[in-house]
Amino acid sequence: MITGELKNKIDSLWDIFASGGLVNPLDVIEQITYLMFIHDLDDTDNRRAKESAMLGLPHKSIFAGDVKIGGRTIDGEQLKWSTFKDYPAGQMYSVVQEWVFPFIKNLHADKDSAYSKYMDDAIFKLPTPLLLGKVVDSLDEIYEMMKNADYTDVRGDVYEYLLNKISQSGLNGQFRTPRHIIRMMVDMMQPKPDDVICDPACGTSGFLVAAGEYLKKNHKEDIFYNKQKKYHYMNSMFFGYDMDRTMLRIGAMNMMTHGIDSPFIEYRDSLSDQNADRDKYSLILANPPFKGSLDYDIVSADLLKMCKTKKTELLFLALFLCMLRVGGRCACIVPDGVLFGSSKAHKDVRREIIENNILEAVISMPSGVFKPYAGVSTAVLVFTKTGHGGTDKVWFYDMKADGFSLDDKRTAVQENDIPDIIERFHNLDNEADRAKTEQSFFVGKQDIVDNDYNLSINKYKEVEYVPVEYPPISEIMADLHKLETEITKGLAELEEML
C-alpha cells in the first residue's frame, strides 16, 4: 500500500488534470494510462537491451532507425519518453499528439490483437501543451519516487491507487480487487505453463497479470526456453472479458506492459448467449460483480437450467462451471450471501458444486478487505470441475487479518493470515486432525448436505467456552463494604482540609 508523499503526488497529478479541464475520472485514468504506457515502453526497451547484452543475444529496439507514421518518416529516438520530455511544451505536445500517440496505436503488428482492437478508438484528450508539460513533469517525479521506494510492488500499487479513483467518483460501481488478495488466490492455484486461464469479468486484467507474473517467476525456464510454450504464454494462454471498453483498453495495455504480447481481451457479456465458451479453460480466476440483477431473457439458457435466478453472483458461479473443462480449477470471490442464502437458486448452485464437482476450500474473509470502497463480507471458493462429483470433505479457513487494518485507512499491520492460508492449502494432509475450534479445519460432505449445503464457516466452527470462577457473594460484599469505608474516610479528610 502506498502512503505519504507518493500518495500526495498522485493526488496532485489528479488535480492537475482537473485544473486543465479534464474531470471525468475514466478520461483521466485513460490519459494517465497512455502516458504511463509510453514511459514504460522506453524503460522496458532499455531493460531488454541490457538483458540481451548480458546474455549475448541480439536485440532490436522498437525505437531503432526510422519509423513510418502516416506519410512521414521520422527518427524513432524522438518517440522515446526520455527524449521528448525535455522538449519545450509546444514541441512536446506536437510530438506526442502527431507522432507518439499514432505510434503506440499502431504498435502491435497483429491488427486482430486485443491491443490493436481497443487502441483503435483511443483518443489523445489533453487539451493544451501546458497541461501535457505539467503532467509529464508530475509523472517523472512519481516514477522517481517509485524507483526510491523500499518495496518491489510499488508500480502495481500506484496503478491500483489510480484505478481506485474511479470508485471514489462513484462511476459504474467498480472497485478493484486488492492486489494482495489476487496474489493469494494465484499462489493457491499455482498456474502451470500449459494452463489456459480466463477471467470472465476481467476489468483491468489484475488476475491475468498476476497469473502471468507468477508463471514468469516460477516457470521462467519452462516457458521462455521452449518455443511452443512461449508462444502459448504470449498468444493463447490468457482470456479476459468485460463490458467496459475503457477497462478493456487499460487491461490490454496492462498485459502488454507486463510482457504478454497478445492476450485475448474482448468486449463480451459473459452471462449472455454471445459467450459460447464451454469446456474450454483449465483455470478461472475471478471476482465477478456482486450486486447486479439481470433479466432472464438476456441470460444464457444453460445457466438458467443450473439455477433460475437474476442474481449475477450466482449466475457467474454457474458460468464458471460451464466454461471450465473437466479437471479445470476455479478460485473466485463471492459475497457471503452466496454461502448461506436460503433461496432455491442459492441452494441449487451450492448443490451443483458439491454434488457434481469437487469443492475444495472456503476461505472466509473479513468485511474490511474491500474498504474503503465496499464493506461487504466475502469469501474465496476453490473448486474443481469433474462433472461426476468427488467432494468428500471441504477445508474451511477463518481469515481474521490480511496484513492491513480493517478500517477505511487500510494501513499496514503485522497480523496477516495470508502466508498461513497458502501454506496450509498446499499441505491439506496436515489439516485432517484439526478441531473445529481452530482457525482452519475440515468439514465432511454429509455435514454440509445435512445443513442445506450451507457453506458459512460459522455454521461449523465450534467456540470453546472457558468457565470463569467468581468468588462467593459474601467475599464480594465484604470488599464493597471495605471500599465504601475507605471512600467515607477519604471524604471526611477532605472536609477537614476545607
N, C-alpha and C positions, 0 to 999 in steps of 0.2 A: 504493500500500500504506500502511495506517495504522500508525503507530508510537507508542511512548512513552505520553504522558499520556492520549491518546484511547483507546488500546487498553486501558489500565488501567481507565479509566472504564467501558468496555463490560464488561470482566471483573467489575467491582464490581456493575454492574447485574445480571449473571447471578447473582452471589452473593446479591443482594437477593431475587431470586425463590426461590433455594434456601432461604434463611433463612425465607421466608414459606410454605414448604411445597410450592412448585411445582418439581419436579425433573426431570420428563420434558422433554427438550430440544425435542421438537416442540410441546408445550404452551407452553413459554416463548417459542419463536420466534413461535408464533401470536399470543400475547397482546402481545408487543412489536410485531409487525406491525400489529395492530389499532390500538394506541396511536400508532405512527408514522403510520399512515394518517390517524387523526383529527387529529394535529398538522399533517400535510401538507395536509389539506383546508383548514384555516384559512389556512396560508401560501399555498396555490395560489389560494384565493378572493381573498385580499388582492392577490396579484400580478396576477391577471386584472382586478381592479377598477382598478388603477393603469394597466395596459396599455390598457384600454378608455378610460380618461380621457385618456390621451396621444393616442390615435388618434381621439378624439371619437366612440367607439362606445358604444351602450347596454350596460349590464352588470347582470344580476340575480343578486345573491348567493344561494347556496343556503341561507344563514342568514337571509335577509331576511324580515321580517314574522313572522307566526305560523306555527308548524309543528304539524301534527297528528300525534300519536304515540299509537296506541291510541285511547282515548276522550278523550284530553286535548289541549288546545291550549296550546302554550307559546311564549314568545318565542324565536325562532331564535338570538338572540345568546347565550343561555345554553348553546348546544350547542358554542360555539367553545372550542377549547383555551385560547386567550388569556384567556377569561372564567372558565371553571370551574377552571383551575389555581390560582387564588387563593382558592378556597373552602376552608373548614375540611375536614379529611379526611372526616368523616362525611357532610357535604353533598355534597362532590365525588363520593364513592362512590355516593350515591343518584342524582345527576345522570347520571353515566356509565352506571351499570347500568340505570336506568329510562328514560332519555331518549336519551343519546348513542348507546349501543350499538344500540337498536332503530332509531334514525335512520339509522346507517350501513348496517344490514342491509337497509333498505328504500330506500336512496338512489337506486338505479337504477330508472328508470320501467319498463324492459323486463324483465318477470319471467322471460323466457326467456334473458336475457343470462348470460354466464359469471359475472359478478359476483354477480347475484341467485342463480344456481344454487348457488354454493359458499359464499355468505354465509348462505344459508337455514338451514344446520345449525351455524352458528358459535355458540360459547358463550363468554360472558364468565366467566373462571375465577378471576380474582383474588379470594381468599377474604376479605380484610379491608380496611377503609378505610385502616389504617396502611400496608399493603403498597402499595396504589394510590398513596398520597401519596408514599412513598419512590420508587416507580418514575417517577412524573410529574416529581418534582424531579430525579432522575437523568437522565431523558431531556432535560429542559430544559438541563441542564449539557452533555450530549452535543451537542445542537443548537447551543449557544453556541460550543462548541469547533469544530464543523464550520464555522460561519459565519466563524470566525477562521483557518481552515486556509488554507494558501497554495497550494492547487491545487483545480481545479474539480470533480473527480470524487469528492470525499471522501464525499458522501452514498451513492453506489453502493458504495464500498469499505467503509463502515461496515456497510451491509446485508449485503454479501458476508461480512464477518468474523463477523457474527451467524449467517449461514447455515452457516458453516464449523463452528460449534459442534455442528451435527447430526453431521457426520463425526467430530469428535473423540469424540463419545459412541458412535460405532460403530453408529448406527441405520441400517438399510436399505442400508448400503453406499454411501450417496450422497455425492458430493463435487461441488463447484461447478467449472464451467469458469472459469478465471481471466478477469477482465474484459478484460485487455489482449489475450488470445488471441481472445476473442469479437470485440472491436473490429477486430483484424487481419483476421479472416475476413469481417466485414461490409464493411470498407473494400476488401477484394479483390473482393467480389462486387458492390459498388456497387448496392444495391437501387434500383429505379425506381418512380415514383408509380403505375404500373399493375400492379406485381407482385402476386402472391398468394403469401404467404410462410407456410411451415409448419415447425414443429419437432415431429416425432412423438414425442420424448422430452423434453418442454419443461421439466420441473422447475419452477423459479420464473420461467420465461419470460425468462431472460437474453438469449438470442439475439433474441427478438422485440422486447424493449425496445431493444436496441442497434440493430436494424434501423429501428425507429421513430424513434429519436434521429438516426440518420444521415439519414433522409428529411426530418426536421424541419429539420436543419441545412443540407442541400444542395438540397432541393427545396421550400423553405417556400412560395415564391410559387406554384409549380405546383400544390401541394396545397391550400393554405388560401385561395387566391383563385379556386378552381374548385369549384363546389358538388358536382359529381359525384365528383371526385377526393377531396374532403374526406370525403364520405360513405363512399367506398370505404376510405379510410385509417381512419376511425373504426369501421367496421362489417364490412367484408368482406375486408380485406387480411391479417389475422393469424390463424393457426390453430395451436393447440398441444394436444398430447395427452399424458396421463400416467396412471399407475395409482395415484398417491398423492393423495388428496383434500386433504390438508393442503398439499402442494406446489401443487396447482391453486388452492387458495384464496389462498395467498400470491402465486402468479403472476398471478391475476386482479386482485388489489389492486395489485400492482406495475405492471401495464399501465395500470390506471385512474389511478394516481398520476402516470404519465408521459403522461397526456393522451389515452389511447386508450380511447374510451368502451365499445365492445362487441367486444372480441376474442373469437374462438370458441375458448374454452379448455374442453376436455371430458375427462371420465374415459373412457379408452379404452385397451384393449390393442392397440397399433398393429400388432403382428405377427399378430393373430388375424383370424378371418373377420368380427369385428364392425367392423373397419376396411375400409370399402368404397371409400375414396378411391382412385381410379385416374385417371391422366392429368389431374390437377387443378391442380397447383401449378407456378408459374413459378420459384420459388426455395425450396430447402430448406437450412436452416442447423441443424446438429445435432451433439451429442456424445452418441451413444447409449450405453446400458450395455455394458460390455466383457465382464464375466466371467460372464454368465448362460448358462444351458443350459435349453432348453425341451423338452417332449415334442412329438413330431411331431403328435399329434392336436389340439393347440391352436394350431398354426401354420397360417396361411392356405395353401391348396393351391397357389396360383400362385407363392408364394415358394419352396416346396419344389421346384417344377419347375425353377426357376432354379438352386438349389443345395440339395441334400438334406443338411441339417445341423441340429444342435441349438444351434449357437453363435449367440448374439444379435448379435454384431458383424458376422457375415456376413449374417444374415437382414435386418438393418437396411439394409445396402447394397442388397440385392435389393429391399427395400421402397421405398427412395428412388427407384430406377429405375421402379418401378411407379407411384408417386404423382406423379412429375413428368410434366407434359405435354411433348410434343415441343418441343424448344427450351428446356426448363426447365433450370436450373442448380442444382448442389449443391456446398456446401462442408461437409465433415464431418470429425470427428476419429475416427481409428481406431487401435487398438493396433498396434504394429509387426508382430505376428504375421500380421496380415491381408496385409501387403505381401509376405511371403516364405513363408507357410505352404505345406507341400507336399501337403496332403490334396486330394482331388478337389474338395471343396466350395470350398476356398480358390482353387484354380486356376479353377474354373468362374465364380466371381464376378469375378475379375480379368479373365478372358477376355471375359465379357459386357460389362464396362465398356469394355474396349479395342477389341474387335472390332465390337460393335454400337452403340457410342456414342462420345463423344469424351472421353478422359481428357486433361485439360489440364495438371494440375500435381500433384506430390507434394512436400510440404514436410515434411522430416524434422525433428522437434522433439527437443530433449534430454530425458533422462529426468527432470530436476528440475522440469519445468514444472508438474507437479501436486503437488509436495511442499508441505507435509509430509503431505498426505492420501493420496497414492499415488505410487509411484516408477516406474510403468510408462512405457516409451518409447512415444511416439505420433507420428502424422503427420497432416497435413491433406491430404485428397484433394479435388481440384476437378474436376468433370466436368459435361458437358452431355448431356442425353438427346436422341438423334436417332432411335434405333431402326434405323438403317441404317449404322452405323459412322461413320468420319470421322477416327479417330485417325491422325495422321501422325507426330507426334513428341510427346514428353512432357517438360515442363520440371521439373527437379529442383532443389531448394534444400536445402542443408545448414545448418539454423539451429543456431548454436552458442551464442547468447545471446539472452535475451528481455527484458533490462533489469533482471533480478533475479538474485541469486545462486542457484545451483542446489542449495543445501543446504536443510535444513529451515527455516532462518530466513527465506529469501527476501527479503533486504534489497536495496534499490535499488542498482544498479551502472550505470556508464556504458555498458558494452558492450550493444548492442541491435541485433539484425538486423531487427527488425520493420519499421521505416521502409524499409529497403533491399528487403525482400521485397515490400512493397506497390508501391514504385516500379518495381521490375523486372517484377513481374507485369503491370503496366499498360503496359509497354513491351517486350513479348517480342520484337519485331523486332530489338531491340538485343542480344539474347542469342544470336543464331544462331551467332556466331563464337567463343563462349566455349569454352575447352578443358575437358575433363573433370577437369582438375586444379584447377579453380576452384571457388568455393563454390556457384555455380549454373551449370547447363548443360542442353542438350537431349540426349535420347536418342531415336534413331529407333525407330519401332514394331517394325521387324524384329528389332532387337537384343533388345527386350523379349520378343517371341514366341520367339526362339531360346533365351531363358533361362527358359522355362516361365512366362512372364508375371510374373517376379519384379520387384517394384517397390521393393526395398530399394536405397537410394542407394549403399550400399557395394558393390553388385554392379557398378556402372558408374563410380564415382568412381576416378580414377587418382591414385596417390600419386607425387609427384616425389621420387626419392631423390638427394640431393646427395652425391657422393663425398667422403669425408673422407680427407685425406692425412696420414699419420703419418711422423715422422722415422725413419731407419733404426734397426735394433735396436742397432747399435754406439753411436749417439748416446744412446739411452735408457739403455743400460748405463753409459755414461760419466757421465751425470747422476746415476744411482743411486749410483755409487761416490763421486761428489763429495759427495752428501748424506750418505752413510754416514761419510765422513771428517769432515764438519762436526759430525755428531752425536757421534762419538767424541771429538773435540776439546772439545766443549761439556761432555761428561760428565767428562772429565779435569779441566777447570777447576772444575767443581762439587765434585769430590772434594777438590781442593786447598783450596777455601774451607771445607770441613767439617773 
